[in-house]
């Protein structure tokens, strides 16, 4: 049994390294924080981690298929702008209009209340998935390299976001904001379940941040079934050796399209939460670019190879957590903003180098592509 465990650890050394590094850094962070190991700090951390964790998962799926998606930040931003219109939760509904070429066109009224919020969430996630589907179709049927295709589509999505929100604005339902950005106890009190969160059996878990629960649910209900599906295994096969996958009769085109579609869905989840967290929509181009680059760094730190075929979205989640914990340290130790990129770069370089130590043991260059 110990041999089996040792084999699994060697097969997932990247994920194991990311988990251990995150645990060490997070413990040190809480020890240094004046209010460390408290529910309030954990909730704040969860709110800041969730969006990047979603984009890290979004980036992982195309990378596993030996691609790269430079539009994840743009999709996140676009979905957030849509959410600022659709999740107002007003009783009478939200009037929708379109201002184009000097014309003011009324598009009707989007439903309000709880049903309107639920419908808005579904629409936002569908928009994210549709953007990913478009990316996949451009890559597969246009026969364009993913990095170029998604760079172009990302510009389009940012353009849509700027059209929707030339300036930051909009409104998100206050109860939705409070319920999803706090602890499970606050969520229960807001939606009036479990005796408004006061049930005795609920008390031991009431402190858990909702963002972490959502993260676990998305990983278990979306990523794990996908990875075990035929398309999921085909994505790994395409990333490992596309020629061999083709000769084996695997649905290569469908696998690539599914990878980018799922990436769009995950990016949509991140954009939806970011809009809920900030209670507004903002077509922030620098923010979109920063999230995209950090998603790639999270993937690498999480143990996924940029060559494709090996890795997991779970490891990328921990990679995103590591990045965020590093930024938390900057606040604790009051690092000057101008010096933060320097320290962050050095730490990232060290973390990535640890994962690359295995290359030094390679005797045959061909082993790098296995």
N, C-alpha and C positions, 0 to 999 in steps of 0.2 A: 504493500500500500504506500509506503514511503517512497518507493521508486516511482510509482504513478504520480505522486504529488511533485516529486522533483522534476519529472518530465514535463508536467503541466506548467510548472514555474519557468522552466527553460523556454517553453514554447510561448509563454506570455511574459517574458522578462520586461518588456517595455511597459506593460500595464502595471506589473508589480512594482517596478521602479517608480512610476508616477504616483501610485497609491502611497508608497512609503514616503516619498518626498513630500507629498501633500500633508500627510499626517504629521511629519516632523515640523514642517513650516507652520502648520495651523496651531499646533500645540505651543510653539515658540511665540506665535502671534498673540494667543490668548494669555500666555504668561506675561507678556509685555503690556497688554492692554489693561488700563485701569479698571475696566468692568468686564474683564475676560471671563469666559466660561459662563456667560449669562444668556438668557433667552433673547434679550434685546439685541445683543451683539450678533447672535446667530441669525436673527431675523434680518438685520441690516446686511449681513454677509450674503444671505440667501437671495435677497433682492438684487444685489450687485452681481452675483454669480450667474443667475439664471439665463439672462440673454446671451452672454458669451458662451455658456455651456451649450445652449441650443445651436448657436452658430458653429461651434466646434463639431457637434454631431452632424450638422448640415455639410460641413466641409469634409468630414470623414468619408461619407458614402461615395462621392465622386473620386476621392483620392484612392479608395480601395479599388476602383475600376481604372486606376492609372490615369486619372484626370485631375483637374483642378478647377474649382468654381470661384471665380473672382466676383461673382454677383451676389454672394450671400448677404453682404452688408447692405447692398442696394435693395434686395428683396425685403430684408428686415425693415428698412426705412420706409419703403413703399407701403408695406402692410400696416406699419404704425400710423401712417398718414390716413389710410383708409379707416383704420379703427377709430381715429379721432372724430370721424363722421358717423360711424355706425354704432358706437357703444355709448351713446349719450344717456340712454335709459329714460328719457323724458316720457311722461305718461301719454302725451298726445302724439308721440313719434317725432322723428327728426326730418325736417324738410330738406330735400336734396335738390341742388340746382347746379347748373354748369355755366360758367362764364367763359366764352370763347369768341374771339374776333369781335369783341364789343357787344356780343349778344348775351342776354341773360335767359337761359333755358331752364324751366322747371322740370325736374325729373320725378316729381311726386314726393311722397312721404314714407320714410323707412319706419317700420313698426317700432313702437316704444315698449316700455315695461320690461319684465323679465323675458318674455318671449322674444322681444326685439333684441335684447342683449345676447341671448343664446343664438338667434339667427345671425346676428352680427359677428359673433365669434366664428361660426361655421363659415360665413362668407369670407372673413379675413383669412382663415386657414386655407380655404379653397383658392383664394387669390395667390397665396404663397405657393401652393402645390401647382397651380396653373403656370406660374412664372417658371418653376422648375421644369415642368413638362415642356414649355417652350424652349428652355435651354437644351434639354435632352434631344428634342426634335432637330434643333439647329445643328447640334453636334453630330447626330447620327445621319440625318438625311442631307444636311448641308456639307457633311464630310469636312468640317472645320475643327481644328484643334480646340479642345475645351477651354484652354486658357485664353484664346483669342475670342472664341464665341461668347464666353461669359463676360469678358471685358466689354464687348459691344452691347450685349443685352443688359448688363449692369448699368451702362450709361442710359439706356432707354428707361429702365425702372427708376433710376434717380430722376430722370426728366419727368416721369409721371408723378413722382413724389413732390417735386417742385411745383408742378402744375396744381396738385391738390392743396399743397401748403406752401405758398411762396414765403410766408412768414409763419413761425410757430404759432399754433393755436388749436382750437377744438376743445372738446370736453368729454371726459370719460365719467361714467356713473360713479359717484362717490362711494357707494356701498361696494361696488365691484372692486374699486381701487383698494379699499380698506380690507376687504375679505381676502384678496389674493396676495397682498404684500405684507401680511402679518402672520401671526401664529395660527395654528389650527383652532385654538380657543377663540380667537377673534373671528375666524371664519364661521365657526358654529354659532357664535352670538349674533353675527350679522345676518345669516340665513335662517336663524331660529331653529336649529336642530340640536339634539342631545341636551335638552333643557337649557338652551342658549349657552351651551358649552359648560354648564355647571354640573353635569352628570358625574357621579363619583368615579365610574369606570373610565371616563374620558380624561380625567385629570392627569394621569401619567403621560399622556401623549399630547396634551393641550399646548405644550410649549414648543412643539416642533414647527418650524417655519413652513408655510404653505408652498413657497417656491421649491423647497427640497422635495416635498411630497409630489408636486407636479412633475419634477424632474425624474423621480423614480418611476412614476406612473407612465410617463412618455417612453422611458427606456424599456420598461417591461411590456407595455402594450403595443408599442410600435416597432422599436428597434429589434428586440429579441425575436418576435415572430418573423420579421423581415429577414433577419440573418439566417434563420432556420428554414426559410422557404426556398423554393427552387430558384427564384430570381435572386435572392440574397446570396446563395451559393454560387450562382452564375457571376455575380458581381466580383466575388473573390477570385473566381477562375479567370475572368477577363483580365483582372489586374495582375494575376500571376503569370499567365501566358495566354494572350488572346488567340494566337494561332492554334494552340492546343485545344482551347475552349471551342473554337470554331470547328475543328476536326472532330470534336466529341459530340457535336450536334447541339450545343447549348445555345439558348436564345440570346445571342450577344447584343443585338440591337435593343431588344426589350429590356435587357439587364441595364444597359447604359441609360435608357430613358427612365427606367424605374429609379436608378441611382440619383439622377438629377431631380426627378419629381419629388422623391423623399427629401432631398436636400432643400428644395423649395418649401416643403411642408415644415421642416424643422426651423428654417429661417423665418417662416411665417409665425411660428410659435414664439420665437424670440422677439420679433417685431410687435406682436400682439401684447406680450407681457411688458415690453418697454413702454408702449403707449399707455397701458393700464398703470404702470408704475409712475410715470411722469404726468398722467392725466391730460395728455395733449399729444398732438402729432407734430413732428419736426423733421423737415427734409434737410437734415444735417449731413452734408457731403463729407467733411473731415471725419465725422463720427462713423459713417458707413465704411470709409476706407480703413479706419483704425480697427473696427470690428472684423473686417475681412482679413487683415494681416494677422491680428491676434488669433483668429480662428485657425489659420495655417500653423502658427506657432503652437497652439494647443494640440493640434493633431500630431505634430512631431514630438512634442513633449510626452504625449499620451502613448507613444510607442507605435504609431501607425507609420509605415514606410511610404514616402512620397513616390516610390516606384510602383506602389499598388500591391494588392494581394495579401497583405498581412496587416493586422491591427484590428481595432474595435472602437466603436463609438463610446463605449464605456471608458476606455483609456483616455479618449479625447475630453470627456467630461472632467476627469481628474486633471488633465493638462490645463483646461480652462480654470479650474479651481486654483491651481498653482499660480497661474498668471495673476489672478485676482488677489491671492494672499500676498504676493509680492507687492502689489499696489497698496494693500492694507498696511504693510510695514512702512511704506513711505509716509503715511499719515501718522503712525505711532511715533516714528523717530524724527518727524518734521524735516524730511529731506527736501531740499530746495527743488522747486519744479524743474529748473534747468538741468539739474543733475539726475533727475529720476530716469530719463531715457538711458543714460550711461549705465547706471546700476542695473536697470532692468535688462539691458542688452547683455551685460556681463553674466548675470545670473542665468539668462536663457541660454547663452552660449555654453556655460558650464553644464546645464541640465541636458542639453542636446548632445554634448560631447560624451557624457556618461553613457547615453544610449547608443552611441556610435563606437564604443570601445570594442564591440564584437567584430568590427571590421578588421581590427589589428590581428585577430586570430585566424583570418581567412587565408588559406593556403592557395586556393584556386579562385581566380577572378570570377569564374562562372558562378560560384556560390553566392555572389552578391545579388544575382538575379533570380535566385530560387525562392 
